[in-house]
């Protein structure tokens, strides 16, 4: 019994869910998302509730049952509220700013690093040390934020790097000042 797969998804007002030819389409005030699903899982809309049923009780089918329900829930939440990932830039003299359709980062290299906008994603810089990645597709928001973070991952000795706002960096102790004599 899949606890996640059996949970119902309430469809808020202003959101429409359409199921056709193995494609689930969710339309809402912020946009439209589509996703293909395996035909072994059957989504059903009853009134303002979306639920998923599975064809059998095999292990892979149970896993897909929970997976597709979670993906559909993320789609409904995305078209109503949207998703945001916040990043913090930490380093001496490091700064970021938005210039047109690209994010320009001065993060300790000999040259500024430019990151072009991705379709469906909004990148903002509330301050010179903060980056905000927003969009309706949770997977794409996470992927873009991870790509920006990978430009300069945080290091454990000083904490320099680009990190998520809720990420905790495990700090290491540096070398001892004196030696044994």
N, C-alpha and C positions, 0 to 999 in steps of 0.2 A: 504494500500500500504506500503510495507516494503522497506524503503530506503536502509537499509543494504542488505537485501536479493536480491534486484534488481540490486545492483552494480555488475559490471563485474570484474572478476579477470584476469589480464593479466598474461599469462604463459611465463616466460622468456626463453631464449634459453638455452638448456641443461636440461630442466625440462620436464618430461613426466607425464601426468595425465591419469590414466586408471580407468574406471568405469566398474565393473563386479559384478553381483549377490549381489547388495546392499553394496558393499565395494568400497570405493574410495581410490586409491593408488597413491601417489605422489612420484616420484623418481627424485633425483637431485644430484648435485655434492657432497653434504655433507652426503647423505644417503637416506633411503626410509621410508616413513610414511604411515600407513594405518588406515582407520577409517570406521566403519560401519555407515550407515545412514538410516533413516526411508524412506520407499518406497513412502510415501506421498509427499516427496520432490524429484525432479528429476534433477540431475546434467547433464549438456550437454557441451561437448567440441566442439567448432566451431573454427577451425584454431588454433590460439594461445590465445583463450579467453575461460574461464570457467564461465558458468552462471548457476543459479539455478531457477527452476520454481516450483510452488506448485499446488496441485490438486484442492484445494478449498480455500475459504476466511474465514474459521473459525479461531477463536482466537489462539488455540494451533498450528494450521498449520502455521499461520503467524509467530509465535514465532520460530518455528523450521526452517522456511525459512531463517530468519536472522541468527539463530544459526549455521546452517550447512554452510552457506556462510562464516561466520566469522571463523569457524574451518578450512575450506578449505584454506582460505587466510593465516591463521597461518601456515598451513602445507607447502604451497608454499614458504612462507618467511623462514620457518625453514630449508628447504632443500637447500636454496640458501645462506642465510646469517647466520642462527643460532640465538640462544637467549642466553643472559647473564644476570645473577642476581648477583650483588655485595653486599656483607655484610661487615659490619665494627664491630670489637670487641672493646668495650670500657670498660676498668676497670683497676685498679691499679695492675700491674703485670700479666695481662691477655695476653695470646698469643696463636697462633695457628700455626701448621705446618703440612706438608704433609709427612707421612712416609709410603712409599710403596703404598698399596691400601686403606689406611685409613687416615682420617683427625683426628689429635690429638689436643684436645683443653684443655687448662688450663684456666678455666673461673670461678675461685673462689670456686670450690668444693675442698674437701680434696683429690680428685683423678683426674687424667686426664680423659676426656671424649673422647671416640673414636667413630668416625662415618665412617662406611664402605662405599666404593664407590658403586654407583648404576649403573647398566648397562645402557649405552647410555648417561651417564652424566659424564662430566669432572670437577673435583674439583681442583682448584689451589689456592695457597697462595702467592700472589705477595709480601706481607710483613707479619710481625708477627701479624698485627692487621687487615688484610684484607682477605676475602674469596671470590673467584670468582667461580660461578656455571655456567657451559656452556653446551649446548646441542641443538639438533634440534627440540625437542618436547617441545613447550612452556608450556604445562600443567605439564609435568614432571619436567622441570627446576624450575617452581614455587613451586611445591610440595616439592622438595628436599630442596630448599632455605628456605621454611617455616618450614620444619622439623629441619634444622640446627638452625634457629632463635628460635624455641621453646625450645631449650636446655637451653637457658638463655635469656628470653625476657627482653627488656629494662625496667628499672624501672624509675618512673618519678621524683625522688628526686635528684639523682646524674647523671642519664643518663647511668648508668652501664648496660651492657647487649650486646646482639648481635642484630644489627639492619640493615635494608636495607640502602644502601648508599644514597638513595633519601628520606628516611623516616625522618620525623621531630617528635621529642619527645617533647610532651607538658610537660614542667617542672613545678613542684609544689614548693611552698615555704615551708621550714621546720618549726619546732617549733620556737616560739619567744624565744629570749635569756633570758629575764627577765619576772617575773610575777608581777601581781598587788599586792601591799602590803598594 
